[in-house]
């Protein structure tokens, strides 16, 4: 399988580990990622909040670059996915307005979790799990942008999604039932209004704790950074680590969770590294 790949800006900066894990699991699954040549920022969120045309021209350029390849486009970042989908719909509805000529590409824009949750991909992942996650109670957190507005994202189950739950279950984790999995983390306000960010993140983490989670998993780089960095110590529980879904996949398929990966987290990721350490100890004891 060959896919065009749009990493976006976050995956070359604060979420570089997200990019590494996406590429790693695709290699293990035999998926050839072809990075869109000379791609540019999608404009989220500063461009489309400032000027509508600029906010559309930026993702439009990326789509036009992808047309020649003709492959479905894999997008890990929720914000990038949202902007590329919006641009694609605008072009299909009125290509003349944007002066791009005939725009009828034969590709789909795929968010990472929807792609990985397909039955045939899930089966391939399960077959390659070297060490499962030992029933780790985990809160699957979607945030806003990969699902809403469904008129843009085409999400079929945007209020009660379950793609992350299907993936984590395939890895041997135990997704918990909780109330805040699609609540906004205030990502766009995290610098301008940290007070709002801390309140919303506190509500999200408290809900995950009430649900019995020992960790959270997400597919959005802004959510991952925001929830880990804006947690308050006043929630009456230890800080909650937030993993990328592809990070868990890579660990389970590799059978290891290296110390260099742990160091990338602002909150201790010991809950995951302990699973792998305990598995190694049990294996050594049985020899």
C-alpha positions as CSV (number, residue, x, y, z in Angstrom):
1,X,0.0,0.0,0.0
2,X,1.2,3.5,-0.9
3,X,-0.1,6.7,0.7
4,X,0.8,10.4,0.3
5,X,1.9,11.7,3.7
6,X,1.2,15.2,5.1
7,X,3.0,15.5,8.4
8,X,2.3,19.2,9.0
9,X,4.3,21.7,11.2
10,X,3.7,20.2,14.6
11,X,5.2,16.9,13.6
12,X,8.4,18.6,12.7
13,X,8.5,20.4,16.0
14,X,6.8,19.8,19.3
15,X,5.4,16.5,18.1
16,X,8.4,15.1,16.4
17,X,8.0,11.8,18.2
18,X,4.5,11.5,16.7
19,X,6.0,11.7,13.2
20,X,8.6,9.1,14.1
21,X,6.1,6.7,15.5
22,X,3.7,7.1,12.5
23,X,6.6,6.3,10.1
24,X,7.7,3.4,12.2
25,X,4.4,1.6,12.4
26,X,3.7,2.2,8.7
27,X,7.1,0.5,7.9
28,X,6.1,-2.4,10.1
29,X,2.7,-2.7,8.3
30,X,4.3,-2.5,4.9
31,X,2.8,0.9,4.1
32,X,4.9,3.1,1.9
33,X,4.5,6.8,2.9
34,X,5.4,9.3,0.2
35,X,5.7,12.7,1.8
36,X,4.1,15.4,-0.3
37,X,7.0,17.3,-1.9
38,X,7.5,20.9,-0.8
39,X,4.4,20.9,1.4
40,X,3.6,24.1,3.4
41,X,1.8,24.9,6.6
42,X,-1.9,24.3,6.5
43,X,-2.7,27.6,8.2
44,X,-4.2,26.2,11.4
45,X,-5.1,28.0,13.4
46,X,-3.6,31.5,12.9
47,X,-4.2,31.9,9.1
48,X,-7.8,30.8,8.9
49,X,-8.7,32.8,12.0
50,X,-7.1,35.9,10.5
51,X,-8.0,35.8,6.8
52,X,-10.4,33.3,5.1
53,X,-8.7,33.3,1.7
54,X,-5.2,32.8,3.1
55,X,-6.5,30.1,5.4
56,X,-7.9,28.3,2.3
57,X,-5.0,29.0,-0.1
58,X,-2.5,27.3,2.1
59,X,-4.1,23.9,2.3
60,X,-5.3,24.2,-1.3
61,X,-1.6,24.3,-2.4
62,X,-0.9,21.1,-0.5
63,X,-3.8,19.3,-2.2
64,X,-2.7,20.4,-5.6
65,X,0.8,19.1,-4.9
66,X,-0.8,15.7,-3.9
67,X,-3.0,15.5,-7.1
68,X,-0.1,14.2,-9.3
69,X,0.6,11.3,-7.0
70,X,-3.0,10.2,-6.9
71,X,-2.7,8.4,-3.5
72,X,-4.9,8.8,-0.5
73,X,-3.5,11.3,1.9
74,X,-2.6,10.2,5.4
75,X,-2.8,13.1,8.0
76,X,-1.8,12.6,11.6
77,X,-2.5,16.1,12.9
78,X,-6.2,16.8,13.7
79,X,-5.9,20.5,12.8
80,X,-4.2,19.7,9.5
81,X,-6.8,17.1,8.7
82,X,-9.6,19.7,9.4
83,X,-8.0,22.3,7.1
84,X,-7.2,19.9,4.2
85,X,-10.8,18.5,4.4
86,X,-12.2,22.0,4.3
87,X,-10.1,23.0,1.3
88,X,-10.9,19.8,-0.6
89,X,-14.7,20.4,-0.1
90,X,-14.3,24.0,-1.3
91,X,-12.4,23.0,-4.4
92,X,-14.8,20.2,-5.3
93,X,-17.8,22.5,-4.9
94,X,-16.4,25.5,-6.8
95,X,-12.9,25.0,-8.3
96,X,-13.5,28.0,-10.6
97,X,-13.7,30.4,-7.6
98,X,-10.2,29.3,-6.5
99,X,-8.9,29.4,-10.1
100,X,-7.4,25.9,-10.0
101,X,-8.9,24.5,-13.2
102,X,-10.4,21.1,-13.2
103,X,-10.2,19.6,-9.7
104,X,-11.5,16.0,-9.6
105,X,-8.8,14.0,-7.8
106,X,-9.2,10.4,-7.0
107,X,-8.0,10.4,-3.4
108,X,-9.3,10.4,0.1
109,X,-8.0,12.5,3.0
110,X,-7.5,10.1,5.9
111,X,-7.0,10.9,9.5
112,X,-4.6,8.5,11.2
113,X,-7.1,6.9,13.7
114,X,-9.8,6.3,11.1
115,X,-7.2,4.7,8.9
116,X,-5.7,2.5,11.6
117,X,-9.2,1.4,12.9
118,X,-10.1,-0.2,9.6
119,X,-10.7,-3.9,10.2
120,X,-7.9,-5.1,7.8
121,X,-5.4,-2.7,9.4
122,X,-6.4,-3.7,12.9
123,X,-5.9,-7.3,12.0
124,X,-2.5,-6.6,10.6
125,X,-1.5,-4.7,13.8
126,X,-2.8,-7.4,16.1
127,X,-0.7,-10.0,14.3
128,X,2.4,-7.9,14.9
129,X,1.9,-7.1,18.6
130,X,5.1,-8.3,20.3
131,X,4.0,-7.3,23.9
132,X,0.4,-6.2,24.7
133,X,-0.5,-3.4,27.1
134,X,-1.6,-5.7,29.9
135,X,-5.0,-4.3,30.4
136,X,-3.8,-0.7,30.9
137,X,-6.8,1.4,31.8
138,X,-6.7,4.2,29.3
139,X,-9.0,7.2,28.4
140,X,-9.2,7.7,24.7
141,X,-9.3,11.5,24.0
142,X,-10.3,12.9,20.7
143,X,-10.6,16.6,21.3
144,X,-12.4,18.7,18.7
145,X,-10.8,18.9,15.3
146,X,-10.6,15.4,13.9
147,X,-14.4,15.0,14.3
148,X,-16.2,18.4,14.3
149,X,-17.8,19.9,12.3
150,X,-19.0,16.7,10.7
151,X,-20.0,18.6,7.6
152,X,-16.3,19.1,7.1
153,X,-14.8,15.9,8.6
154,X,-17.5,13.5,7.3
155,X,-17.2,11.8,10.8
156,X,-20.1,9.3,11.1
157,X,-20.0,9.1,14.8
158,X,-18.7,12.5,15.9
159,X,-20.4,12.6,19.4
160,X,-19.5,9.0,20.4
161,X,-16.4,8.0,18.4
162,X,-14.7,4.7,19.0
163,X,-11.8,4.5,16.6
164,X,-9.2,5.0,19.4
165,X,-11.0,2.4,21.5
166,X,-10.8,-0.2,18.8
167,X,-7.1,0.4,18.3
168,X,-6.2,0.4,22.0
169,X,-8.3,-2.8,22.6
170,X,-6.3,-4.5,19.8
171,X,-3.1,-3.6,21.7
172,X,-4.4,-5.2,24.9
173,X,-5.3,-2.0,26.7
174,X,-8.6,-1.4,28.4
175,X,-10.4,1.7,27.3
176,X,-12.5,3.3,30.1
177,X,-15.9,4.8,29.9
178,X,-15.7,8.5,30.6
179,X,-17.5,11.8,30.0
180,X,-15.0,14.2,28.3
181,X,-13.5,12.4,25.3
182,X,-14.6,14.9,22.8
183,X,-14.4,18.1,25.0
184,X,-12.2,21.0,23.8
185,X,-8.8,21.3,25.6
186,X,-8.7,25.1,24.6
187,X,-5.6,24.5,22.4
188,X,-5.9,27.8,20.5
189,X,-6.2,29.7,23.8
190,X,-3.4,28.0,25.6
191,X,-1.0,31.0,25.2
192,X,-3.5,33.9,25.2
193,X,-5.6,32.6,28.1
194,X,-3.8,30.0,30.2
195,X,-6.4,30.4,32.9
196,X,-9.1,29.0,30.5
197,X,-6.7,26.3,29.3
198,X,-5.9,25.1,32.8
199,X,-9.7,25.0,33.7
200,X,-10.7,23.0,30.7
201,X,-7.7,20.7,30.9
202,X,-8.4,20.2,34.6
203,X,-11.9,19.2,33.9
204,X,-10.7,16.7,31.2
205,X,-8.1,15.1,33.4
206,X,-10.4,14.9,36.4
207,X,-13.0,13.1,34.2
208,X,-10.3,10.6,33.1
209,X,-9.4,10.0,36.7
210,X,-13.0,9.4,37.7
211,X,-13.3,7.0,34.8
212,X,-10.5,4.9,36.3
213,X,-7.8,5.8,33.7
214,X,-4.1,5.5,34.4
215,X,-3.2,7.3,31.2
216,X,-4.7,9.1,28.2
217,X,-4.2,8.5,24.5
218,X,-4.9,11.0,21.7
219,X,-4.3,11.5,18.0
220,X,-3.9,15.3,18.2
221,X,-0.5,17.0,18.7
222,X,-2.1,20.1,20.2
223,X,-4.2,18.1,22.6
224,X,-1.2,16.0,23.7
225,X,1.0,19.0,24.4
226,X,-1.8,21.1,26.0
227,X,-3.2,18.4,28.3
228,X,0.3,17.3,29.6
229,X,1.5,20.9,30.1
230,X,-1.7,22.5,31.6
231,X,-2.5,20.0,34.2
232,X,-3.1,21.3,37.7
233,X,-1.9,19.6,40.9
234,X,-5.3,20.4,42.5
235,X,-7.2,17.5,40.9
236,X,-6.4,15.1,43.8
237,X,-4.5,12.6,41.7
238,X,-1.1,12.2,40.1
239,X,-0.5,13.9,36.8
240,X,-1.9,12.0,33.8
241,X,0.5,11.0,31.0
242,X,-0.9,11.6,27.5
243,X,0.4,9.2,24.8
244,X,0.0,9.4,21.0
245,X,-1.9,6.4,19.7
246,X,1.0,5.7,17.3
247,X,3.4,5.8,20.2
248,X,1.5,3.0,21.9
249,X,1.3,1.1,18.7
250,X,5.0,1.3,18.1
251,X,5.8,0.2,21.6
252,X,3.4,-2.8,21.4
253,X,4.7,-3.9,18.0
254,X,8.3,-3.4,19.0
255,X,8.0,-4.9,22.4
256,X,9.9,-2.1,24.1
257,X,9.4,1.4,25.4
258,X,12.9,3.0,25.3
259,X,14.0,5.6,27.9
260,X,14.6,8.2,25.2
261,X,10.9,8.0,24.4
262,X,10.0,8.5,28.1
263,X,12.0,11.7,28.2
264,X,9.8,13.3,25.6
265,X,6.9,13.5,28.0
266,X,6.3,16.3,30.4
267,X,4.4,13.9,32.7
268,X,6.1,10.7,33.8
269,X,5.3,7.9,31.4
270,X,6.2,5.3,34.0
271,X,2.8,3.6,33.8
272,X,3.7,2.4,30.3
273,X,7.4,1.7,30.8
274,X,6.5,-0.4,33.9
275,X,4.3,-2.7,31.8
276,X,7.3,-3.5,29.6
277,X,9.7,-3.8,32.5
278,X,7.4,-6.2,34.4
279,X,6.9,-8.3,31.2
280,X,10.7,-8.6,30.9
281,X,11.1,-9.6,34.6
282,X,8.4,-12.2,34.3
283,X,10.0,-13.7,31.2
284,X,13.4,-13.8,32.9
285,X,11.9,-15.5,36.0
286,X,10.3,-18.2,33.8
287,X,13.6,-19.1,32.2
